[in-house]
Amino acid sequence: MVQNNTTEIILTLDVGTSSIRCLAFSGKGEILANSSYEYAPTYHTNGQVRQSPSDWEDGAVHVLSRTAEILGPERRNIAAVSVTSQRASLIAVDKTGASLYDAIMWHDKTTSPYCPRIAERISMEEMYAKTGLRIDSYFTAPKILWLRDNQPDLYSRAETFLGVQDYVVYVLTGRRVTDYSQASRTLLFNIWEQRWDSAILEALGIEERMLPEVIQPGGIGGKVTAALSSRTGVPEGVPVVLAGGDQQVAALGMGIFDHNTAEVNTGTGSFVITLTDSPVVHPGMKTLCSCSAIPDRWVAEAGVLTTGIVYNWFARELGFWKPEEAGHIDYAEIDRLIQAAPPGSNGLITLPHFKGAAAPFWNQNARGLFFNVTLAHTRGDFARSIIESIALEIGSDIRLLNEIPQIDIEKVIIAGGMTSFDLFNQIQADVYGVPVLKNPHTEATSFGAFLSASTGLGHYPTVYQAYEAHAGLQRGSKNISGRSYHPDSRMTGLYKAIGTQREALYRALESNGIYDSIPSLEETLSSADTDTADTNSAAGNTKEK
């Protein structure tokens, strides 16, 4: 094994939906410095979710500058910058590299009408077999087609379509490049052959020249330019590593190295990921498969769109918001109420589909629901029902993954903000029916990006060996706590019964066309709001006269 120079420093950039973070790791894997920069997408009333690419450029410059400042003279030891980011957002840039339009974000649903148009040209079955993905507005291809039809002048000026990671790498290096893990979230990448799929591109009328060069995750995408160095203090010529998509990189940082272990990462939404030696497909096309952040490995994945954000919504809107304390949410009080509520939430059932449903239902028209509400129910019952519904939805995804012959999940490693609540972790173990381990590293995504760079620089033959060399140090840190949770068979039985009820409830709504009627209902309500606003405006004008 080649050992790295312990004096060297690796910077990681984790580019999320609401912030960008930079951590400086020593060659031993110790965190030497960190900096963050917050921003937010713009949520439009018509369902568009957009964000200015300048947020990511300004954010990257800010956190790199601040980190270099903290490091002081030691910045000369920076050996690499490793970049990971959110997946499937779209940025169009021109010949000069300037962005032409606000990024169409991964959770923008307004491109969904292009999904059936794609399916007319290439079937769901063929698309799934090649890309490992369902045809869904989450991914990049519908966004490109929307841009072509709705902004034709801009589209004609576009030179390259980039993702968020790719754009940040371009800012740092001047090169237009992506990696396999990010490319495999576009609906345009063949995960078996690991290349852009010419047949799909031809069917959709997208030219391959408009897509970035693709390299293995962990590969060097370029070097820090003189211009970027002068803006940040990061030395010119430092290699920039493409670590990969944030969920794949988090799985690496959490030590997911086989098909018997899965990660559950709960933030705004939740992701369930396990590693496979070859691409795998679900017999009902209900899970996804993408290239891993580990070269020549793949991940099987299922997700829940809204989990932690539902818990936050409940806390904010139902009486736990304390404006006198600078908008502080009293999560401790909510947790106390949840602990006082009984398992099963006194029969209250929640469907957490507040922004549509991904696996197992794949219904963008699905909506959140509280069912079986009585006058006896308390806020604690509602709060507990929400966290139980999150675990139950994730549990459905784990069962889906286990329906794939190559996968047999025997242990789950959990991460994310909600894992600070022990009862939620125990509920997860009870629902999943397997042991649950709280991730011993609080910075899994950044740690995964550090491992990727350490391997990409040639310090370790494989990321597995890099992980083994550093994981012990991470577990031994006084700032890191890991804990195991084991399922209670009685609770597992209870949650299995509740899961059967909630699926029957969903199917009843689906089979009776309730979800299909949602778009027309929302259009009617929107028209009514417009008419009311016009009437009020006219009345106001009359009074003025």
Buried (B, 14 or more C-beta within 10 A) or exposed (E): EEEBEEEBBBBBBBBBBEBBBBBBBBBEBEBBBBBBBEBEBEEEEEBBBBBBBEBBBBBBBBBBBBBBEBBEEBBEBBBBBBBBBBBBBBBBBEEEBEBBBBBBBBBBBBBBEBBEEBBEEBEBEBBBBBBBBBBBBBBBBBBBBBBBEEBEEBBEBBBBBBBBBBBBBBBBBBBBBBBBBBBBBBBBBBBBEBEBBEEBBEBBEBEEEBBBEBBBBBBBBBBBBEEBBEBBBBBEEBBBBBBBBBBBBBBBBBBBBBBBBBBBBBBBBBBBBBBBEEBBBBEEBBBBBBBBBBBEBBBBBBBBBBBBBBBBBBBEEEEBBEEEEEEEBBBEBBBEBBEEBEBBBBBBBBBBBBBBBBBBBBBBBBBBBBBBEEEEBBBBBBBBBBBBBBBBBBBBBBBBBBEBEBBEBEBBBBBBEBBEBEEBBBBBBBBBBBBBBBBBBBBBBBBBBBBBBBBBBEBBEBBBBBBBBBBEBBEEBEEBEEEEBEBBEEBBEBBBEBBEBBBEBBEEBBEEEBBEEBEEEEEEEEEEEEEEEEEEEEEEEEEEE
